Amino acid sequence: MEHAYYRIGEVSQVTGISKDTLHFYNKIGLLVPDHIDPNNQYRYYSLRNLWQLDIITTCRKLNIPLETVKQILSLHDNGELLL
């Protein structure tokens, strides 16, 4: 792997978000790791994923529903964002 990737335990430790929550976010398609090793199924998160996680965390603090957070993450233009 050429890029900087972080394993789920590292992301959990740095962000304070439990591994179970990260697994849940992956399961519902909210935060999909940029790389999953096909041999051992380890999840590897990129800097882009950490940026997404920051948005998720902020939205959750504002009580924004996960389905709306998913829509926000899918936007490519801040001008499209109207809550």
All heavy atoms as an XYZ file, in Angstrom:
688
protein
N       0.845     -1.185      0.000
C       0.000      0.000      0.000
C       0.887      1.243      0.000
O       1.738      1.388      0.860
C      -0.893     -0.003      1.236
C      -1.947     -1.074      1.212
S      -3.032     -1.048      2.648
C      -1.949     -1.696      3.900
N       0.654      2.110     -0.949
C       1.474      3.314     -1.089
C       1.004      4.455     -0.181
O       1.798      5.242      0.267
C       1.434      3.800     -2.536
C       2.109      2.866     -3.517
C       2.010      3.398     -4.935
O       1.809      4.609     -5.118
O       2.132      2.593     -5.861
N      -0.284      4.549      0.053
C      -0.845      5.662      0.800
C      -0.795      5.390      2.299
O      -0.603      4.269      2.739
C      -2.297      5.904      0.377
C      -2.466      6.083     -1.099
N      -1.906      7.119     -1.789
C      -3.132      5.348     -2.014
C      -2.216      7.018     -3.070
N      -2.947      5.946     -3.233
N      -0.993      6.446      3.066
C      -1.063      6.284      4.520
C      -2.424      5.710      4.874
O      -3.459      6.306      4.578
C      -0.856      7.626      5.197
N      -2.413      4.549      5.475
C      -3.634      3.904      5.929
C      -3.533      3.629      7.420
O      -2.441      3.422      7.941
C      -3.878      2.576      5.205
C      -4.333      2.729      3.776
C      -3.486      2.420      2.729
C      -5.629      3.149      3.472
C      -3.907      2.536      1.412
C      -6.049      3.277      2.164
C      -5.196      2.962      1.144
O      -5.610      3.085     -0.155
N      -4.683      3.602      8.062
C      -4.738      3.387      9.495
C      -5.696      2.233      9.771
O      -6.793      2.193      9.221
C      -5.211      4.661     10.209
C      -4.367      5.849      9.847
C      -4.721      6.675      8.788
C      -3.177      6.106     10.518
C      -3.926      7.748      8.425
C      -2.379      7.177     10.162
C      -2.757      7.991      9.104
O      -1.965      9.051      8.739
N      -5.285      1.318     10.641
C      -6.138      0.194     10.993
C      -7.237      0.670     11.933
O      -7.135      1.719     12.567
C      -5.313     -0.925     11.609
C      -4.428     -1.538     10.548
C      -3.678     -2.754     10.876
N      -4.005     -3.469     12.095
C      -3.270     -4.455     12.558
N      -2.198     -4.843     11.912
N      -3.602     -5.066     13.674
N      -8.273     -0.132     12.012
C      -9.460      0.248     12.773
C      -9.133      0.563     14.231
O      -9.678      1.500     14.804
C     -10.563     -0.824     12.642
C     -11.896     -0.278     13.139
C     -10.154     -2.113     13.336
C     -13.083     -1.145     12.767
N      -8.210     -0.176     14.823
C      -7.824      0.083     16.212
C      -7.166      1.432     16.381
O      -7.388      2.129     17.374
N      -6.343      1.810     15.396
C      -5.683      3.117     15.441
C      -6.706      4.239     15.320
O      -6.645      5.234     16.051
C      -4.651      3.228     14.317
C      -3.498      2.266     14.446
C      -2.625      2.243     13.206
O      -3.159      2.137     12.075
O      -1.400      2.323     13.367
N      -7.654      4.067     14.401
C      -8.695      5.086     14.207
C      -9.535      5.211     15.469
O      -9.834      6.317     15.927
C      -9.575      4.747     12.980
C     -10.767      5.693     12.884
C      -8.748      4.796     11.705
N      -9.890      4.080     16.058
C     -10.671      4.081     17.286
C      -9.934      4.804     18.416
O     -10.509      5.624     19.130
C     -10.995      2.646     17.703
O     -11.683      2.626     18.928
N      -8.661      4.503     18.552
C      -7.869      5.105     19.631
C      -7.726      6.615     19.449
O      -7.874      7.382     20.397
C      -6.491      4.449     19.678
C      -5.643      4.912     20.842
C      -4.319      4.175     20.905
O      -3.832      3.658     19.906
N      -3.732      4.125     22.083
N      -7.477      7.053     18.237
C      -7.255      8.478     17.972
C      -8.549      9.278     18.074
O      -8.561     10.394     18.584
C      -6.610      8.674     16.574
C      -6.627     10.123     16.151
C      -5.200      8.128     16.567
N      -9.657      8.699     17.599
C     -10.915      9.452     17.545
C     -11.799      9.254     18.767
O     -12.709     10.046     19.003
C     -11.736      9.040     16.309
O     -12.089      7.651     16.423
C     -10.970      9.299     15.023
N     -11.562      8.172     19.509
C     -12.427      7.862     20.640
C     -13.719      7.181     20.234
O     -14.612      6.979     21.053
N     -13.839      6.834     18.962
C     -15.021      6.126     18.454
C     -14.739      4.631     18.536
O     -13.697      4.174     18.064
C     -15.337      6.572     17.011
C     -15.672      8.065     16.997
C     -16.472      5.740     16.426
C     -15.778      8.658     15.623
N     -15.649      3.895     19.114
C     -15.406      2.464     19.333
C     -15.286      1.700     18.011
O     -15.840      2.104     16.983
C     -16.530      1.855     20.174
O     -17.708      1.723     19.404
N     -14.577      0.588     18.086
C     -14.460     -0.283     16.910
C     -15.828     -0.795     16.495
O     -16.103     -0.914     15.300
C     -13.521     -1.452     17.199
C     -12.063     -1.055     17.310
C     -11.206     -2.302     17.317
C     -10.438     -2.382     18.610
N      -9.562     -3.571     18.654
N     -16.686     -1.071     17.473
C     -18.038     -1.536     17.154
C     -18.805     -0.497     16.337
O     -19.507     -0.838     15.385
C     -18.817     -1.852     18.431
C     -18.359     -3.132     19.110
O     -17.696     -3.967     18.441
O     -18.654     -3.294     20.303
N     -18.660      0.761     16.710
C     -19.332      1.832     15.957
C     -18.756      1.934     14.552
O     -19.505      2.079     13.576
C     -19.199      3.178     16.697
O     -19.842      3.064     17.975
C     -19.842      4.312     15.915
N     -17.440      1.826     14.417
C     -16.818      1.870     13.092
C     -17.285      0.693     12.238
O     -17.557      0.853     11.045
C     -15.294      1.895     13.216
C     -14.724      3.169     13.846
C     -13.248      2.999     14.157
C     -14.953      4.374     12.955
N     -17.403     -0.493     12.842
C     -17.933     -1.656     12.119
C     -19.377     -1.398     11.689
O     -19.769     -1.724     10.561
C     -17.874     -2.918     12.990
C     -16.519     -3.517     13.104
N     -15.884     -4.164     12.064
C     -15.663     -3.580     14.152
C     -14.708     -4.599     12.460
N     -14.545     -4.247     13.731
N     -20.164     -0.805     12.580
C     -21.560     -0.487     12.265
C     -21.640      0.506     11.107
O     -22.432      0.316     10.176
C     -22.271      0.068     13.502
C     -23.667      0.561     13.226
C     -24.688     -0.333     12.934
C     -23.948      1.919     13.256
C     -25.980      0.121     12.675
C     -25.232      2.380     13.006
C     -26.252      1.478     12.709
N     -20.842      1.557     11.169
C     -20.839      2.543     10.072
C     -20.481      1.886      8.745
O     -21.041      2.234      7.704
C     -19.862      3.681     10.372
C     -20.297      4.650     11.438
C     -19.389      5.544     11.997
C     -21.605      4.702     11.909
C     -19.773      6.456     12.975
C     -21.994      5.608     12.884
C     -21.070      6.482     13.417
O     -21.448      7.384     14.379
N     -19.560      0.934      8.768
C     -19.199      0.211      7.555
C     -20.374     -0.639      7.086
O     -20.712     -0.646      5.900
C     -17.967     -0.656      7.804
C     -17.522     -1.405      6.579
O     -17.635     -0.932      5.454
N     -17.016     -2.604      6.771
N     -21.015     -1.328      8.015
C     -22.130     -2.232      7.687
C     -23.277     -1.493      7.008
O     -23.888     -2.006      6.073
C     -22.631     -2.913      8.960
C     -23.753     -3.890      8.742
C     -24.169     -4.538     10.046
C     -25.350     -5.469      9.847
N     -25.768     -6.088     11.095
N     -23.574     -0.267      7.464
C     -24.684      0.496      6.879
C     -24.240      1.355      5.693
O     -25.050      2.072      5.113
C     -25.410      1.351      7.935
C     -24.510      2.452      8.493
C     -25.977      0.475      9.042
C     -25.241      3.483      9.350
N     -22.955      1.292      5.346
C     -22.455      2.031      4.188
C     -22.197      3.497      4.448
O     -22.046      4.279      3.512
N     -22.126      3.879      5.706
C     -21.885      5.285      6.039
C     -20.410      5.642      5.926
O     -20.052      6.680      5.379
C     -22.391      5.578      7.457
C     -22.277      7.016      7.942
C     -23.138      7.946      7.083
C     -22.696      7.116      9.407
N     -19.552      4.772      6.437
C     -18.105      5.001      6.391
C     -17.435      3.698      5.975
O     -17.232      2.808      6.795
C     -17.579      5.452      7.756
C     -16.071      5.715      7.807
C     -15.722      6.959      6.991
C     -15.596      5.870      9.241
N     -17.144      3.595      4.707
C     -16.523      2.387      4.162
C     -15.026      2.630      4.063
O     -14.589      3.598      3.421
C     -17.111      2.053      2.775
C     -16.442      0.827      2.183
C     -18.621      1.852      2.881
N     -14.225      1.782      4.707
C     -12.768      1.960      4.642
C     -12.292      1.959      3.195
O     -12.842      1.237      2.358
C     -12.221      0.744      5.393
C     -13.359      0.225      6.199
C     -14.603      0.596      5.474
N     -11.277      2.774      2.922
C     -10.765      2.854      1.554
C     -10.091      1.570      1.088
O      -9.969      1.330     -0.101
C      -9.786      4.027      1.417
C     -10.508      5.311      1.050
O     -11.702      5.262      0.691
O      -9.873      6.376      1.118
N      -9.671      0.737      2.040
C      -9.047     -0.533      1.646
C      -9.395     -1.607      2.665
O      -9.333     -1.365      3.871
C      -7.523     -0.380      1.559
C      -6.818     -1.647      1.188
N      -6.878     -2.170     -0.081
C      -6.072     -2.498      1.917
C      -6.177     -3.295     -0.111
N      -5.674     -3.517      1.094
N      -9.802     -2.768      2.155
C     -10.006     -3.940      2.996
C      -9.131     -5.042      2.424
O      -9.252     -5.388      1.246
C     -11.480     -4.371      3.048
C     -12.335     -3.256      3.643
C     -11.630     -5.668      3.858
C     -13.824     -3.542      3.678
N      -8.221     -5.548      3.243
C      -7.303     -6.587      2.797
C      -8.105     -7.851      2.491
O      -8.805     -8.365      3.361
C      -6.273     -6.870      3.891
C      -5.159     -7.778      3.415
O      -5.466     -8.844      2.840
O      -3.986     -7.433      3.632
N      -8.025     -8.347      1.258
C      -8.808     -9.530      0.891
C      -8.358    -10.803      1.623
O      -9.131    -11.750      1.738
C      -8.595     -9.659     -0.616
C      -7.352     -8.906     -0.909
C      -7.233     -7.839      0.152
N      -7.141    -10.815      2.126
C      -6.626    -12.014      2.789
C      -7.083    -12.136      4.233
O      -7.414    -13.227      4.701
C      -5.098    -12.036      2.738
C      -4.592    -12.103      1.314
O      -5.128    -12.815      0.485
N      -3.567    -11.320      1.019
N      -7.094    -11.009      4.960
C      -7.415    -11.087      6.394
C      -8.605    -10.211      6.799
O      -8.968    -10.163      7.966
C      -6.189    -10.709      7.236
C      -5.645     -9.330      6.908
O      -6.361     -8.476      6.402
N      -4.375     -9.119      7.205
N      -9.188     -9.517      5.835
C     -10.354     -8.645      6.056
C     -10.075     -7.458      6.985
O     -11.007     -6.838      7.492
C     -11.557     -9.443      6.573
C     -12.033    -10.507      5.604
C     -12.370     -9.960      4.228
O     -13.164     -9.040      4.112
N     -11.764    -10.492      3.179
N      -8.786     -7.119      7.204
C      -8.463     -5.933      7.995
C      -8.939     -4.704      7.247
O      -8.783     -4.593      6.043
C      -6.961     -5.817      8.247
C      -6.397     -6.724      9.301
C      -5.030     -6.759      9.524
C      -7.196     -7.547     10.084
C      -4.480     -7.593     10.499
C      -6.661     -8.371     11.044
C      -5.309     -8.387     11.249
O      -4.777     -9.210     12.207
N      -9.506     -3.786      7.998
C      -9.982     -2.530      7.415
C      -8.886     -1.480      7.553
O      -8.314     -1.317      8.625
C     -11.243     -2.077      8.157
C     -12.434     -2.958      7.928
C     -13.502     -2.685      8.980
N     -14.727     -3.380      8.710
C     -14.944     -4.663      8.988
N     -13.993     -5.384      9.560
N     -16.094     -5.232      8.707
N      -8.656     -0.756      6.467
C      -7.657      0.301      6.456
C      -8.328      1.610      6.056
O      -8.945      1.705      5.000
C      -6.517     -0.028      5.494
C      -5.701     -1.204      5.947
C      -5.977     -2.485      5.485
C      -4.655     -1.031      6.841
C      -5.222     -3.573      5.913
C      -3.890     -2.110      7.270
C      -4.182     -3.372      6.796
O      -3.437     -4.446      7.227
N      -8.197      2.595      6.919
C      -8.820      3.894      6.710
C      -7.790      4.896      6.211
O      -6.666      4.942      6.694
C      -9.441      4.392      8.022
C     -10.581      3.525      8.495
C     -10.345      2.383      9.245
C     -11.885      3.850      8.167
C     -11.397      1.584      9.673
C     -12.948      3.055      8.592
C     -12.689      1.922      9.331
O     -13.729      1.131      9.740
N      -8.199      5.723      5.258
C      -7.329      6.753      4.687
C      -7.597      8.093      5.359
O      -8.520      8.227      6.181
C      -7.607      6.881      3.192
O      -8.913      7.424      2.998
N      -6.812      9.092      4.985
C      -7.065     10.455      5.489
C      -8.440     10.944      5.054
O      -9.113     11.654      5.793
C      -5.966     11.398      5.008
C      -4.586     11.156      5.609
C      -3.561     12.086      4.976
C      -4.608     11.329      7.125
N      -8.865     10.543      3.857
C     -10.214     10.907      3.384
C     -11.265     10.319      4.316
O     -12.243     10.980      4.665
C     -10.436     10.413      1.951
C     -11.789     10.794      1.362
C     -11.959     10.253     -0.050
N     -12.151      8.826     -0.057
C     -13.337      8.212      0.111
N     -14.422      8.935      0.288
N     -13.435      6.903      0.090
N     -11.068      9.068      4.731
C     -12.001      8.441      5.674
C     -12.031      9.184      7.007
O     -13.094      9.326      7.617
C     -11.632      6.980      5.936
C     -11.884      6.061      4.782
O     -11.064      5.180      4.513
N     -12.993      6.212      4.087
N     -10.872      9.650      7.469
C     -10.831     10.401      8.723
C     -11.579     11.720      8.585
O     -12.247     12.171      9.519
C      -9.393     10.629      9.163
C      -8.610      9.364      9.523
C      -7.182      9.719      9.889
C      -9.282      8.582     10.626
N     -11.487     12.336      7.415
C     -12.232     13.564      7.139
C     -13.731     13.270      7.178
O     -14.508     14.007      7.778
C     -11.807     14.118      5.779
C     -12.643     15.251      5.281
C     -12.595     16.545      5.690
C     -13.663     15.163      4.276
N     -13.534     17.283      4.994
C     -14.195     16.462      4.119
C     -14.156     14.143      3.490
C     -15.211     16.740      3.217
C     -15.173     14.425      2.594
C     -15.681     15.713      2.470
N     -14.141     12.148      6.559
C     -15.544     11.750      6.586
C     -16.008     11.494      8.021
O     -17.105     11.893      8.403
C     -15.761     10.482      5.755
C     -15.575     10.679      4.272
C     -15.591      9.363      3.524
O     -15.020      8.374      3.967
N     -16.259      9.360      2.373
N     -15.162     10.854      8.792
C     -15.499     10.553     10.182
C     -15.671     11.836     10.993
O     -16.537     11.917     11.867
C     -14.420      9.662     10.794
C     -14.743      9.002     12.119
C     -16.059      8.240     12.070
C     -13.612      8.090     12.527
N     -14.888     12.841     10.693
C     -15.036     14.138     11.363
C     -16.403     14.743     11.051
O     -17.074     15.284     11.935
C     -13.905     15.071     10.930
C     -13.849     16.343     11.744
O     -14.042     16.273     12.977
O     -13.601     17.406     11.153
N     -16.834     14.629      9.804
C     -18.160     15.135      9.413
C     -19.252     14.339     10.131
O     -20.205     14.912     10.667
C     -18.347     15.060      7.880
C     -17.418     16.069      7.196
C     -19.806     15.312      7.493
C     -17.351     15.937      5.692
N     -19.105     13.016     10.160
C     -20.079     12.164     10.840
C     -20.191     12.552     12.309
O     -21.293     12.718     12.842
C     -19.696     10.674     10.689
C     -19.804     10.238      9.230
C     -20.567      9.798     11.592
C     -19.150      8.897      8.931
N     -19.059     12.703     12.968
C     -19.040     13.041     14.391
C     -19.715     14.384     14.645
O     -20.519     14.521     15.576
C     -17.591     13.071     14.905
O     -16.994     11.799     14.663
C     -17.528     13.376     16.380
N     -19.424     15.366     13.824
C     -20.037     16.693     13.973
C     -21.543     16.613     13.774
O     -22.316     17.179     14.553
C     -19.418     17.691     12.980
O     -18.012     17.783     13.234
C     -20.059     19.059     13.093
N     -21.963     15.896     12.745
C     -23.399     15.757     12.485
C     -24.103     15.034     13.618
O     -25.216     15.410     13.994
C     -23.617     15.007     11.162
S     -23.212     15.967      9.694
N     -23.476     14.016     14.171
C     -24.088     13.269     15.282
C     -24.233     14.170     16.511
O     -25.231     14.081     17.221
C     -23.275     12.025     15.617
C     -23.219     10.999     14.493
C     -24.586     10.550     14.012
N     -25.269      9.819     15.063
C     -26.585      9.819     15.249
N     -27.362     10.504     14.458
N     -27.123      9.138     16.225
N     -23.258     15.044     16.744
C     -23.361     15.978     17.869
C     -24.527     16.939     17.683
O     -25.080     17.448     18.650
C     -22.058     16.756     18.037
C     -20.938     15.924     18.607
C     -19.651     16.708     18.703
C     -18.528     15.833     19.221
N     -17.232     16.516     19.227
N     -24.887     17.168     16.427
C     -26.015     18.054     16.106
C     -27.323     17.263     15.970
O     -28.330     17.807     15.520
C     -25.725     18.811     14.805
C     -24.552     19.787     14.862
C     -24.217     20.292     13.463
C     -24.852     20.935     15.798
N     -27.278     15.970     16.336
C     -28.452     15.088     16.270
C     -29.022     14.929     14.864
O     -30.234     14.782     14.692
C     -29.540     15.539     17.248
C     -29.103     15.408     18.681
O     -28.480     14.410     19.054
N     -29.385     16.418     19.480
N     -28.160     14.978     13.872
C     -28.588     14.759     12.501
C     -28.679     13.243     12.280
O     -27.743     12.512     12.590
C     -27.590     15.402     11.511
C     -27.590     16.926     11.709
C     -27.930     15.038     10.067
C     -26.532     17.665     10.925
N     -29.804     12.756     11.772
C     -29.984     11.316     11.564
C     -28.936     10.732     10.605
O     -28.466     11.418      9.685
C     -31.380     11.196     10.950
C     -32.066     12.485     11.272
C     -30.988     13.523     11.381
N     -28.592      9.470     10.832
C     -27.547      8.830     10.025
C     -27.877      8.827      8.529
O     -26.984      8.968      7.703
C     -27.300      7.401     10.510
C     -26.608      7.277     11.860
C     -26.480      5.816     12.261
C     -25.247      7.947     11.849
N     -29.143      8.669      8.181
C     -29.509      8.673      6.762
C     -29.210     10.039      6.136
O     -28.743     10.127      4.999
C     -30.981      8.304      6.581
C     -31.358      8.030      5.147
C     -30.515      6.939      4.487
O     -30.233      5.905      5.108
O     -30.138      7.136      3.309
N     -29.446     11.109      6.877
C     -29.134     12.454      6.392
C     -27.624     12.651      6.311
O     -27.127     13.253      5.355
C     -29.769     13.523      7.309
O     -31.174     13.289      7.377
C     -29.502     14.922      6.795
N     -26.896     12.107      7.278
C     -25.428     12.192      7.252
C     -24.904     11.496      6.003
O     -24.006     11.998      5.322
C     -24.811     11.575      8.527
C     -23.293     11.574      8.442
C     -25.272     12.315      9.766
N     -25.480     10.358      5.671
C     -25.075      9.623      4.467
C     -25.285     10.479      3.217
O     -24.447     10.528      2.320
C     -25.873      8.324      4.360
C     -25.328      7.355      3.342
C     -26.194      6.120      3.198
C     -26.067      5.193      4.363
N     -26.713      3.877      4.121
N     -26.406     11.203      3.166
C     -26.689     12.095      2.041
C     -25.678     13.235      1.993
O     -25.211     13.618      0.916
C     -28.106     12.640      2.137
C     -29.175     11.591      1.942
C     -30.567     12.118      2.254
O     -30.759     13.270      2.633
N     -31.556     11.247      2.110
N     -25.349     13.782      3.155
C     -24.369     14.877      3.219
C     -23.027     14.415      2.673
O     -22.382     15.109      1.888
C     -24.231     15.395      4.664
C     -25.494     16.135      5.082
C     -23.000     16.296      4.814
C     -25.574     16.455      6.563
N     -22.601     13.217      3.075
C     -21.304     12.701      2.611
C     -21.288     12.437      1.110
O     -20.231     12.448      0.496
C     -20.942     11.427      3.368
C     -20.578     11.613      4.839
C     -20.383     10.261      5.502
C     -19.335     12.473      4.989
N     -22.455     12.213      0.527
C     -22.506     11.933     -0.909
C     -22.444     13.205     -1.761
O     -22.221     13.132     -2.971
C     -23.772     11.150     -1.254
O     -24.911     11.976     -1.156
N     -22.624     14.365     -1.138
C     -22.596     15.625     -1.877
C     -21.164     16.001     -2.257
O     -20.245     15.796     -1.490
C     -23.218     16.751     -1.045
C     -24.676     16.566     -0.658
C     -25.115     17.682      0.272
C     -25.563     16.506     -1.885
N     -21.032     16.572     -3.424
C     -19.711     16.992     -3.886
C     -19.586     18.506     -3.970
O     -18.548     19.035     -4.331
C     -19.412     16.371     -5.255
C     -19.395     14.882     -5.213
N     -18.360     14.164     -4.657
C     -20.298     13.968     -5.615
C     -18.615     12.879     -4.740
N     -19.794     12.733     -5.311
N     -20.661     19.190     -3.622
C     -20.688     20.649     -3.700
C     -21.355     21.178     -2.434
O     -22.509     20.838     -2.153
C     -21.469     21.072     -4.945
C     -21.570     22.571     -5.101
O     -21.043     23.324     -4.272
O     -22.226     22.996     -6.078
N     -20.628     21.982     -1.667
C     -21.200     22.528     -0.433
C     -22.458     23.343     -0.700
O     -23.291     23.501      0.176
C     -20.168     23.370      0.311
C     -19.115     22.529      0.961
O     -19.282     21.327      1.149
N     -17.996     23.158      1.299
N     -22.597     23.869     -1.901
C     -23.779     24.638     -2.250
C     -25.042     23.792     -2.281
O     -26.148     24.311     -2.178
N     -24.889     22.482     -2.407
C     -26.024     21.565     -2.429
C     -26.532     21.255     -1.025
O     -27.595     20.676     -0.873
C     -25.634     20.250     -3.096
C     -25.258     20.384     -4.558
C     -24.793     19.060     -5.142
O     -25.038     18.009     -4.522
O     -24.186     19.078     -6.212
N     -25.783     21.637     -0.032
C     -26.097     21.281      1.353
C     -27.099     22.248      1.954
O     -26.810     23.408      2.197
C     -24.807     21.279      2.190
C     -24.961     20.901      3.647
C     -25.538     19.510      3.782
C     -23.615     20.995      4.340
N     -28.305     21.758      2.139
C     -29.354     22.533      2.797
C     -30.029     21.619      3.798
O     -30.626     20.623      3.442
C     -30.399     23.032      1.797
C     -29.893     24.000      0.736
C     -30.974     24.247     -0.299
C     -29.489     25.301      1.379
N     -29.907     21.960      5.065
C     -30.537     21.116      6.105
C     -31.837     21.717      6.552
O     -32.046     22.857      6.632
C     -29.595     20.952      7.298
C     -28.293     20.225      6.999
C     -27.406     20.209      8.235
C     -28.588     18.803      6.564
